[in-house]
């Protein structure tokens, strides 16, 4: 026994046996209130095991900070995977979750490997819950996840446990029995009298932290306090008050952190003897521990909560000074998110804005928008004026998170700052006005004339690339179509395309050729939508070549999408499958994972045209749109959803959704989306026997489209609209357009039926061998390649080769797409 109450580890024998289950399950959840020894039990158990242990402690509710830490865990195992996971960002939607799990499924984990997430309760993030649930179902061989939490984990833990994927250990596994309490006391040389033992049992109720504190009090006074005390009172009397004044000050300072390195402690203490103080504390205190392998000190949750209570009673100036020091440490470590949080607490807006100056734009947009907005709205004006770069980035942020009123107000403030500042010389003022012109161009979305005029002004002022724009953003804000985004005035489509052709070069110069090929892409879409398929194909290839020359993935996706729509017209289904696979592989090679959403939209639209409900990405078909998906492209997803509802015969739902969408589309001036919505709404009304309403809605679509000779939305929905168009033709002033639609559409629809037949043949059950069907079923169940190999007793390489062969047979490019086919065909 060590003197002065040095830590004595006591793990119940029954708990040790239960923890052996970590090796039997993909997921183990330890859930019990604070102070029951969950973390200690797991740490001690794993220290005695020959396993690779990756440990992450959660400090606060910042999901972005958690994800950054989680990615960092994997750097030593698979740096490429860690980098790609970081590029995906927080997997808050099902698309990103699938990508993240698929990446992790390809990692070669040492057998066994344990990832421990400690203090998980701080997160309170359903998206992360679902990520770990999905990772659990993949059952990666050798990988075991351990979640340590005060609260119940996730919504589906019981279901995972019933299916044999999860082991749950609750407070009952941690409570000491009377006999165990007595054994624990003996470790400290304390032998209680019968009455004292009975009191301790009643007071502590098996809670090991309370027992420990009572023992230490007993060692100091020779008796147990009969008056029940709170845990904080016990910590104060037994642990904190006996400390020297210096130790008390040191503990208060380091309480800014939950876990910290010696360098962090030295930074926050600033007196040069942090290492010596920590050595004394860890030698004789059970509430501060040191992990030799990571070099990290940890405060026990109970002790940390107590110290934070002491910290909160310090003078504001001292608290702010400590928060500021912590913020500066995080900046030096490249952790901009935590740095900004601490500078905000310190009221140091100068350094907060300075951090936002250097932080990557993606770090901001992945934070809860309320936090970033609060930083700027509370920032003093004179500080904001000194950090206009951060202000420009905030304007982009407000636009992307759909805060139009704040965006407009913030842009006006920036204009005022630039004009009113006496500290700016002529050259810097000119450059700032150039950056502001870019922001005003974004304000003008989707008015091409106004946008490009602002970009032209920006170029004249800057005479060089912008320093604040996002080089990875999309000109279409995530949609796979330029016409969809910028067709805003009936009768003005041709002029809009000509303006882009003539003036897009200004945008390229400002952005370093970002979006290169957009003008040809838009021109090709004009040809397609007006039924000029030959010129559409020629110009689409021109756009694709231009985009590839500058590695512009978003334009490559869009141009490829248009070429696949043209392949639909020709009946070249093999080209469609091959292109889908190639573009999806391209997207996965890039670091900008929002392009996956764009790819899903193009794929979903194609299969919606063919009426293949099971091939449409489920997040689109179900209307479960990701939070980071820019609002202007939401209607594009809902167009696909409407077509899905029509194919499913859910006509009342289609009418209701269409009604709600009309206002949204009107706000963004997306006329092409309006035409598609009216087409779907008219089709649904016709199926409900409400022909007159259907004709009225369809005529609205014709009136919008006719001045620009836009016909393809009607052709692509002709199966539903044929009778309505025939009925409308005699009385419609735009009957010439209807005549053209009715001439072009029938052979195309016949071609589509031929494609459906070929798809059914390709996807039929007889095309897969018994072994392929086995593997397909396990893919659908969420298992990784190694897990499939282990279950079927075949090599992982065999699984990969079989999957590649299946992908070619069925014309898919991902496990997610394969799963959709398996579900649809019931393979």
Secondary structure by P-SEA (a helix, b strand, c coil): ccccccbbbbbbaaaaaaacccccccbbbbbbccccaaaaaaaaaaaacccbbbbbbbccccaaaaaaaaaaaaccccaaaaaaaaaacccccaaaaaaaaaaaaacccccbbbbbbccccccccaaaaaaaaaaaaaccccbbbbbbccccccccaaaaaaaccccccccccccccaaaaaaaaaaacccccaaaaaaaaaaacccaaaaaaaaaaaaaccccccccccaaaaaaacccccccaaaaaaaaaacccccccaaaaaaaaccccaaaaaaaaaacccccccccccccccccaaaaaaaaaaaaaccaaaaaaaaaaaaaaaaaacaaaaaaaaaaaacaaaaaaaaaacccaaaaaaccaaaaaaaaaaccaaaaaacaaaaaaaaaaaaaacaaaaaaaaaaaaaaaaaacccccaaaaaaaaaaaaaaaaaaaccaaaaaaaaaaaaaaacccccccccccccccccccccccccccccccaaaaaaaaaccaaaaaaaccccccaaaaaaaaaaaaaacaaaaaaaaaaaaaaaaaaaccaaaaaaaaaaaaaaaaaacaaaaaaaaaaaaaaaaaaccccaaaaaaaaaaaaaaaaaccccccccccccccccccccccaaaaaaaaaaaaaaaacaaaaaaaaaaaaaaaaaaacaaaaaaaaaaaaaaaaaaacaaaaaaaaaaaaaaacccccccaaaaaaccccaaaaaaacccccaaaaaaaaaaacaaaaaaaaaaaaaaaaaaccccccaaaaaaaaaaaacccaaaaaaaacccaaaaaaaaaaaaaaaccccaaaaaaaaaaacc
